């Protein structure tokens, strides 16, 4: 996440081809932090109905 922020900080030309990849990495890292660190994935999975044989941890 820090690397993506550094990459965005050093961009000289703010156009799509220079910003897209670091921004994509930043968003992917932020989602990973939400799902893993804050255990947001378990909250989302509770909303899905599962079959009786499926194991949800």
PDB file of N, CA, C and O in Angstrom:
ATOM      1  N   UNK A   1       0.824  -1.175   0.000  1.00  0.00           N
ATOM      2  CA  UNK A   1       0.000   0.000   0.000  1.00  0.00           C
ATOM      3  C   UNK A   1       0.875   1.248   0.000  1.00  0.00           C
ATOM      4  O   UNK A   1       0.573   2.219  -0.693  1.00  0.00           O
ATOM      5  N   UNK A   2       1.937   1.226   0.761  1.00  0.00           N
ATOM      6  CA  UNK A   2       2.843   2.370   0.814  1.00  0.00           C
ATOM      7  C   UNK A   2       3.547   2.563  -0.520  1.00  0.00           C
ATOM      8  O   UNK A   2       3.769   3.695  -0.950  1.00  0.00           O
ATOM      9  N   UNK A   3       3.894   1.477  -1.167  1.00  0.00           N
ATOM     10  CA  UNK A   3       4.564   1.584  -2.464  1.00  0.00           C
ATOM     11  C   UNK A   3       3.654   2.239  -3.504  1.00  0.00           C
ATOM     12  O   UNK A   3       4.121   3.024  -4.329  1.00  0.00           O
ATOM     13  N   UNK A   4       2.376   1.924  -3.469  1.00  0.00           N
ATOM     14  CA  UNK A   4       1.438   2.541  -4.412  1.00  0.00           C
ATOM     15  C   UNK A   4       1.277   4.027  -4.115  1.00  0.00           C
ATOM     16  O   UNK A   4       1.163   4.831  -5.040  1.00  0.00           O
ATOM     17  N   UNK A   5       1.266   4.399  -2.852  1.00  0.00           N
ATOM     18  CA  UNK A   5       1.187   5.808  -2.496  1.00  0.00           C
ATOM     19  C   UNK A   5       2.428   6.569  -2.946  1.00  0.00           C
ATOM     20  O   UNK A   5       2.326   7.697  -3.430  1.00  0.00           O
ATOM     21  N   UNK A   6       3.593   5.960  -2.790  1.00  0.00           N
ATOM     22  CA  UNK A   6       4.834   6.582  -3.257  1.00  0.00           C
ATOM     23  C   UNK A   6       4.816   6.721  -4.770  1.00  0.00           C
ATOM     24  O   UNK A   6       5.216   7.754  -5.307  1.00  0.00           O
ATOM     25  N   UNK A   7       4.358   5.695  -5.451  1.00  0.00           N
ATOM     26  CA  UNK A   7       4.287   5.752  -6.915  1.00  0.00           C
ATOM     27  C   UNK A   7       3.348   6.860  -7.377  1.00  0.00           C
ATOM     28  O   UNK A   7       3.632   7.545  -8.359  1.00  0.00           O
ATOM     29  N   UNK A   8       2.228   7.039  -6.672  1.00  0.00           N
ATOM     30  CA  UNK A   8       1.314   8.118  -7.027  1.00  0.00           C
ATOM     31  C   UNK A   8       1.896   9.487  -6.690  1.00  0.00           C
ATOM     32  O   UNK A   8       1.603  10.471  -7.369  1.00  0.00           O
ATOM     33  N   UNK A   9       2.713   9.551  -5.653  1.00  0.00           N
ATOM     34  CA  UNK A   9       3.283  10.827  -5.234  1.00  0.00           C
ATOM     35  C   UNK A   9       4.340  11.342  -6.208  1.00  0.00           C
ATOM     36  O   UNK A   9       4.542  12.552  -6.310  1.00  0.00           O
ATOM     37  N   UNK A  10       5.012  10.450  -6.919  1.00  0.00           N
ATOM     38  CA  UNK A  10       6.099  10.896  -7.787  1.00  0.00           C
ATOM     39  C   UNK A  10       5.684  11.041  -9.248  1.00  0.00           C
ATOM     40  O   UNK A  10       6.535  11.250 -10.113  1.00  0.00           O
ATOM     41  N   UNK A  11       4.393  10.934  -9.531  1.00  0.00           N
ATOM     42  CA  UNK A  11       3.927  11.065 -10.914  1.00  0.00           C
ATOM     43  C   UNK A  11       4.029  12.526 -11.349  1.00  0.00           C
ATOM     44  O   UNK A  11       3.548  13.427 -10.661  1.00  0.00           O
ATOM     45  N   UNK A  12       4.665  12.745 -12.505  1.00  0.00           N
ATOM     46  CA  UNK A  12       4.799  14.095 -13.049  1.00  0.00           C
ATOM     47  C   UNK A  12       3.641  14.447 -13.975  1.00  0.00           C
ATOM     48  O   UNK A  12       3.122  15.563 -13.940  1.00  0.00           O
ATOM     49  N   UNK A  13       3.246  13.495 -14.796  1.00  0.00           N
ATOM     50  CA  UNK A  13       2.167  13.728 -15.755  1.00  0.00           C
ATOM     51  C   UNK A  13       0.925  12.979 -15.298  1.00  0.00           C
ATOM     52  O   UNK A  13       0.898  11.749 -15.282  1.00  0.00           O
ATOM     53  N   UNK A  14      -0.098  13.735 -14.928  1.00  0.00           N
ATOM     54  CA  UNK A  14      -1.316  13.122 -14.424  1.00  0.00           C
ATOM     55  C   UNK A  14      -2.258  12.824 -15.579  1.00  0.00           C
ATOM     56  O   UNK A  14      -3.156  13.607 -15.890  1.00  0.00           O
ATOM     57  N   UNK A  15      -2.036  11.675 -16.210  1.00  0.00           N
ATOM     58  CA  UNK A  15      -2.952  11.186 -17.229  1.00  0.00           C
ATOM     59  C   UNK A  15      -3.204   9.707 -16.966  1.00  0.00           C
ATOM     60  O   UNK A  15      -2.584   9.115 -16.083  1.00  0.00           O
ATOM     61  N   UNK A  16      -4.103   9.118 -17.722  1.00  0.00           N
ATOM     62  CA  UNK A  16      -4.552   7.753 -17.447  1.00  0.00           C
ATOM     63  C   UNK A  16      -3.417   6.739 -17.480  1.00  0.00           C
ATOM     64  O   UNK A  16      -3.330   5.875 -16.607  1.00  0.00           O
ATOM     65  N   UNK A  17      -2.553   6.838 -18.474  1.00  0.00           N
ATOM     66  CA  UNK A  17      -1.525   5.806 -18.611  1.00  0.00           C
ATOM     67  C   UNK A  17      -0.463   5.875 -17.512  1.00  0.00           C
ATOM     68  O   UNK A  17       0.225   4.883 -17.271  1.00  0.00           O
ATOM     69  N   UNK A  18      -0.313   7.003 -16.850  1.00  0.00           N
ATOM     70  CA  UNK A  18       0.655   7.102 -15.763  1.00  0.00           C
ATOM     71  C   UNK A  18       0.032   6.831 -14.391  1.00  0.00           C
ATOM     72  O   UNK A  18       0.732   6.439 -13.458  1.00  0.00           O
ATOM     73  N   UNK A  19      -1.250   7.035 -14.270  1.00  0.00           N
ATOM     74  CA  UNK A  19      -1.910   6.914 -12.972  1.00  0.00           C
ATOM     75  C   UNK A  19      -2.612   5.568 -12.785  1.00  0.00           C
ATOM     76  O   UNK A  19      -2.767   5.112 -11.652  1.00  0.00           O
ATOM     77  N   UNK A  20      -3.028   4.940 -13.851  1.00  0.00           N
ATOM     78  CA  UNK A  20      -3.916   3.780 -13.760  1.00  0.00           C
ATOM     79  C   UNK A  20      -3.336   2.627 -12.938  1.00  0.00           C
ATOM     80  O   UNK A  20      -4.009   2.117 -12.042  1.00  0.00           O
ATOM     81  N   UNK A  21      -2.119   2.214 -13.222  1.00  0.00           N
ATOM     82  CA  UNK A  21      -1.589   1.036 -12.521  1.00  0.00           C
ATOM     83  C   UNK A  21      -1.326   1.293 -11.042  1.00  0.00           C
ATOM     84  O   UNK A  21      -1.732   0.474 -10.218  1.00  0.00           O
ATOM     85  N   UNK A  22      -0.661   2.398 -10.657  1.00  0.00           N
ATOM     86  CA  UNK A  22      -0.501   2.629  -9.212  1.00  0.00           C
ATOM     87  C   UNK A  22      -1.836   2.785  -8.479  1.00  0.00           C
ATOM     88  O   UNK A  22      -1.966   2.355  -7.333  1.00  0.00           O
ATOM     89  N   UNK A  23      -2.818   3.392  -9.128  1.00  0.00           N
ATOM     90  CA  UNK A  23      -4.126   3.534  -8.510  1.00  0.00           C
ATOM     91  C   UNK A  23      -4.809   2.175  -8.359  1.00  0.00           C
ATOM     92  O   UNK A  23      -5.455   1.913  -7.344  1.00  0.00           O
ATOM     93  N   UNK A  24      -4.667   1.319  -9.358  1.00  0.00           N
ATOM     94  CA  UNK A  24      -5.210  -0.039  -9.281  1.00  0.00           C
ATOM     95  C   UNK A  24      -4.578  -0.809  -8.112  1.00  0.00           C
ATOM     96  O   UNK A  24      -5.282  -1.481  -7.359  1.00  0.00           O
ATOM     97  N   UNK A  25      -3.282  -0.713  -7.966  1.00  0.00           N
ATOM     98  CA  UNK A  25      -2.593  -1.394  -6.862  1.00  0.00           C
ATOM     99  C   UNK A  25      -3.047  -0.837  -5.518  1.00  0.00           C
ATOM    100  O   UNK A  25      -3.240  -1.596  -4.568  1.00  0.00           O
ATOM    101  N   UNK A  26      -3.218   0.470  -5.428  1.00  0.00           N
ATOM    102  CA  UNK A  26      -3.680   1.081  -4.184  1.00  0.00           C
ATOM    103  C   UNK A  26      -5.080   0.595  -3.814  1.00  0.00           C
ATOM    104  O   UNK A  26      -5.341   0.282  -2.652  1.00  0.00           O
ATOM    105  N   UNK A  27      -5.970   0.532  -4.783  1.00  0.00           N
ATOM    106  CA  UNK A  27      -7.331   0.057  -4.516  1.00  0.00           C
ATOM    107  C   UNK A  27      -7.330  -1.415  -4.128  1.00  0.00           C
ATOM    108  O   UNK A  27      -8.047  -1.814  -3.210  1.00  0.00           O
ATOM    109  N   UNK A  28      -6.535  -2.225  -4.817  1.00  0.00           N
ATOM    110  CA  UNK A  28      -6.466  -3.655  -4.488  1.00  0.00           C
ATOM    111  C   UNK A  28      -5.895  -3.861  -3.084  1.00  0.00           C
ATOM    112  O   UNK A  28      -6.372  -4.717  -2.339  1.00  0.00           O
ATOM    113  N   UNK A  29      -4.888  -3.089  -2.727  1.00  0.00           N
ATOM    114  CA  UNK A  29      -4.317  -3.193  -1.378  1.00  0.00           C
ATOM    115  C   UNK A  29      -5.314  -2.739  -0.311  1.00  0.00           C
ATOM    116  O   UNK A  29      -5.405  -3.348   0.755  1.00  0.00           O
ATOM    117  N   UNK A  30      -6.052  -1.682  -0.596  1.00  0.00           N
ATOM    118  CA  UNK A  30      -7.042  -1.195   0.368  1.00  0.00           C
ATOM    119  C   UNK A  30      -8.148  -2.232   0.576  1.00  0.00           C
ATOM    120  O   UNK A  30      -8.602  -2.436   1.702  1.00  0.00           O
ATOM    121  N   UNK A  31      -8.578  -2.877  -0.492  1.00  0.00           N
ATOM    122  CA  UNK A  31      -9.589  -3.928  -0.352  1.00  0.00           C
ATOM    123  C   UNK A  31      -9.048  -5.118   0.431  1.00  0.00           C
ATOM    124  O   UNK A  31      -9.769  -5.716   1.230  1.00  0.00           O
ATOM    125  N   UNK A  32      -7.795  -5.461   0.209  1.00  0.00           N
ATOM    126  CA  UNK A  32      -7.194  -6.567   0.959  1.00  0.00           C
ATOM    127  C   UNK A  32      -7.137  -6.234   2.444  1.00  0.00           C
ATOM    128  O   UNK A  32      -7.393  -7.099   3.282  1.00  0.00           O
ATOM    129  N   UNK A  33      -6.805  -4.992   2.777  1.00  0.00           N
ATOM    130  CA  UNK A  33      -6.788  -4.582   4.185  1.00  0.00           C
ATOM    131  C   UNK A  33      -8.184  -4.666   4.779  1.00  0.00           C
ATOM    132  O   UNK A  33      -8.347  -5.138   5.904  1.00  0.00           O
ATOM    133  N   UNK A  34      -9.189  -4.218   4.044  1.00  0.00           N
ATOM    134  CA  UNK A  34     -10.559  -4.296   4.552  1.00  0.00           C
ATOM    135  C   UNK A  34     -10.989  -5.730   4.803  1.00  0.00           C
ATOM    136  O   UNK A  34     -11.546  -6.041   5.856  1.00  0.00           O
ATOM    137  N   UNK A  35     -10.730  -6.604   3.837  1.00  0.00           N
ATOM    138  CA  UNK A  35     -11.192  -7.981   3.954  1.00  0.00           C
ATOM    139  C   UNK A  35     -10.403  -8.796   4.965  1.00  0.00           C
ATOM    140  O   UNK A  35     -10.976  -9.648   5.644  1.00  0.00           O
ATOM    141  N   UNK A  36      -9.107  -8.558   5.081  1.00  0.00           N
ATOM    142  CA  UNK A  36      -8.271  -9.383   5.948  1.00  0.00           C
ATOM    143  C   UNK A  36      -8.147  -8.793   7.345  1.00  0.00           C
ATOM    144  O   UNK A  36      -8.474  -9.455   8.330  1.00  0.00           O
ATOM    145  N   UNK A  37      -7.678  -7.557   7.438  1.00  0.00           N
ATOM    146  CA  UNK A  37      -7.385  -6.977   8.750  1.00  0.00           C
ATOM    147  C   UNK A  37      -8.651  -6.699   9.551  1.00  0.00           C
ATOM    148  O   UNK A  37      -8.718  -7.010  10.740  1.00  0.00           O
ATOM    149  N   UNK A  38      -9.644  -6.118   8.909  1.00  0.00           N
ATOM    150  CA  UNK A  38     -10.864  -5.774   9.612  1.00  0.00           C
ATOM    151  C   UNK A  38     -11.904  -6.889   9.566  1.00  0.00           C
ATOM    152  O   UNK A  38     -13.005  -6.727  10.093  1.00  0.00           O
ATOM    153  N   UNK A  39     -11.568  -8.020   8.943  1.00  0.00           N
ATOM    154  CA  UNK A  39     -12.431  -9.194   8.845  1.00  0.00           C
ATOM    155  C   UNK A  39     -13.789  -8.841   8.256  1.00  0.00           C
ATOM    156  O   UNK A  39     -14.821  -9.354   8.689  1.00  0.00           O
ATOM    157  N   UNK A  40     -13.773  -7.962   7.269  1.00  0.00           N
ATOM    158  CA  UNK A  40     -14.980  -7.525   6.589  1.00  0.00           C
ATOM    159  C   UNK A  40     -15.551  -8.638   5.718  1.00  0.00           C
ATOM    160  O   UNK A  40     -16.751  -8.655   5.445  1.00  0.00           O
ATOM    161  N   UNK A  41     -14.716  -9.555   5.285  1.00  0.00           N
ATOM    162  CA  UNK A  41     -15.160 -10.668   4.454  1.00  0.00           C
ATOM    163  C   UNK A  41     -16.132 -11.583   5.176  1.00  0.00           C
ATOM    164  O   UNK A  41     -17.074 -12.089   4.565  1.00  0.00           O
ATOM    165  N   UNK A  42     -15.920 -11.803   6.466  1.00  0.00           N
ATOM    166  CA  UNK A  42     -16.839 -12.647   7.234  1.00  0.00           C
ATOM    167  C   UNK A  42     -18.210 -12.007   7.324  1.00  0.00           C
ATOM    168  O   UNK A  42     -19.227 -12.698   7.271  1.00  0.00           O
ATOM    169  N   UNK A  43     -18.241 -10.675   7.462  1.00  0.00           N
ATOM    170  CA  UNK A  43     -19.518  -9.967   7.517  1.00  0.00           C
ATOM    171  C   UNK A  43     -20.275 -10.099   6.198  1.00  0.00           C
ATOM    172  O   UNK A  43     -21.494 -10.276   6.196  1.00  0.00           O
ATOM    173  N   UNK A  44     -19.566 -10.015   5.091  1.00  0.00           N
ATOM    174  CA  UNK A  44     -20.194 -10.141   3.777  1.00  0.00           C
ATOM    175  C   UNK A  44     -20.690 -11.567   3.563  1.00  0.00           C
ATOM    176  O   UNK A  44     -21.787 -11.768   3.040  1.00  0.00           O
ATOM    177  N   UNK A  45     -19.905 -12.546   3.956  1.00  0.00           N
ATOM    178  CA  UNK A  45     -20.275 -13.943   3.730  1.00  0.00           C
ATOM    179  C   UNK A  45     -21.492 -14.360   4.553  1.00  0.00           C
ATOM    180  O   UNK A  45     -22.174 -15.317   4.185  1.00  0.00           O
ATOM    181  N   UNK A  46     -21.781 -13.674   5.652  1.00  0.00           N
ATOM    182  CA  UNK A  46     -22.968 -14.010   6.443  1.00  0.00           C
ATOM    183  C   UNK A  46     -24.251 -13.721   5.678  1.00  0.00           C
ATOM    184  O   UNK A  46     -25.285 -14.330   5.951  1.00  0.00           O
ATOM    185  N   UNK A  47     -24.195 -12.806   4.729  1.00  0.00           N
ATOM    186  CA  UNK A  47     -25.382 -12.439   3.968  1.00  0.00           C
ATOM    187  C   UNK A  47     -25.734 -13.447   2.883  1.00  0.00           C
ATOM    188  O   UNK A  47     -26.847 -13.416   2.358  1.00  0.00           O
ATOM    189  N   UNK A  48     -24.816 -14.334   2.538  1.00  0.00           N
ATOM    190  CA  UNK A  48     -25.070 -15.331   1.512  1.00  0.00           C
ATOM    191  C   UNK A  48     -25.613 -16.595   2.154  1.00  0.00           C
ATOM    192  O   UNK A  48     -25.088 -17.066   3.163  1.00  0.00           O
ATOM    193  N   UNK A  49     -26.662 -17.138   1.565  1.00  0.00           N
ATOM    194  CA  UNK A  49     -27.226 -18.379   2.071  1.00  0.00           C
ATOM    195  C   UNK A  49     -26.376 -19.544   1.579  1.00  0.00           C
ATOM    196  O   UNK A  49     -26.046 -19.624   0.395  1.00  0.00           O
ATOM    197  N   UNK A  50     -26.028 -20.436   2.482  1.00  0.00           N
ATOM    198  CA  UNK A  50     -25.205 -21.589   2.129  1.00  0.00           C
ATOM    199  C   UNK A  50     -26.022 -22.860   2.302  1.00  0.00           C
ATOM    200  O   UNK A  50     -27.009 -22.890   3.037  1.00  0.00           O
ATOM    201  N   UNK A  51     -25.598 -23.892   1.620  1.00  0.00           N
ATOM    202  CA  UNK A  51     -26.271 -25.180   1.771  1.00  0.00           C
ATOM    203  C   UNK A  51     -25.861 -25.810   3.094  1.00  0.00           C
ATOM    204  O   UNK A  51     -24.927 -25.347   3.749  1.00  0.00           O
ATOM    205  N   UNK A  52     -26.560 -26.861   3.480  1.00  0.00           N
ATOM    206  CA  UNK A  52     -26.287 -27.512   4.745  1.00  0.00           C
ATOM    207  C   UNK A  52     -24.942 -28.222   4.757  1.00  0.00           C
ATOM    208  O   UNK A  52     -24.344 -28.384   5.821  1.00  0.00           O
ATOM    209  N   UNK A  53     -24.453 -28.648   3.600  1.00  0.00           N
ATOM    210  CA  UNK A  53     -23.199 -29.399   3.567  1.00  0.00           C
ATOM    211  C   UNK A  53     -21.995 -28.483   3.426  1.00  0.00           C
ATOM    212  O   UNK A  53     -20.864 -28.932   3.614  1.00  0.00           O
ATOM    213  N   UNK A  54     -22.200 -27.231   3.104  1.00  0.00           N
ATOM    214  CA  UNK A  54     -21.069 -26.307   2.919  1.00  0.00           C
ATOM    215  C   UNK A  54     -20.580 -25.797   4.274  1.00  0.00           C
ATOM    216  O   UNK A  54     -21.387 -25.451   5.137  1.00  0.00           O
ATOM    217  N   UNK A  55     -19.284 -25.751   4.456  1.00  0.00           N
ATOM    218  CA  UNK A  55     -18.685 -25.312   5.701  1.00  0.00           C
ATOM    219  C   UNK A  55     -18.187 -23.885   5.510  1.00  0.00           C
ATOM    220  O   UNK A  55     -17.403 -23.605   4.604  1.00  0.00           O
ATOM    221  N   UNK A  56     -18.654 -22.983   6.378  1.00  0.00           N
ATOM    222  CA  UNK A  56     -18.189 -21.590   6.381  1.00  0.00           C
ATOM    223  C   UNK A  56     -17.473 -21.359   7.686  1.00  0.00           C
ATOM    224  O   UNK A  56     -18.036 -21.590   8.756  1.00  0.00           O
ATOM    225  N   UNK A  57     -16.248 -20.910   7.611  1.00  0.00           N
ATOM    226  CA  UNK A  57     -15.454 -20.703   8.833  1.00  0.00           C
ATOM    227  C   UNK A  57     -15.403 -19.260   9.190  1.00  0.00           C
ATOM    228  O   UNK A  57     -14.781 -18.893  10.187  1.00  0.00           O
TER     229      UNK A  57
END
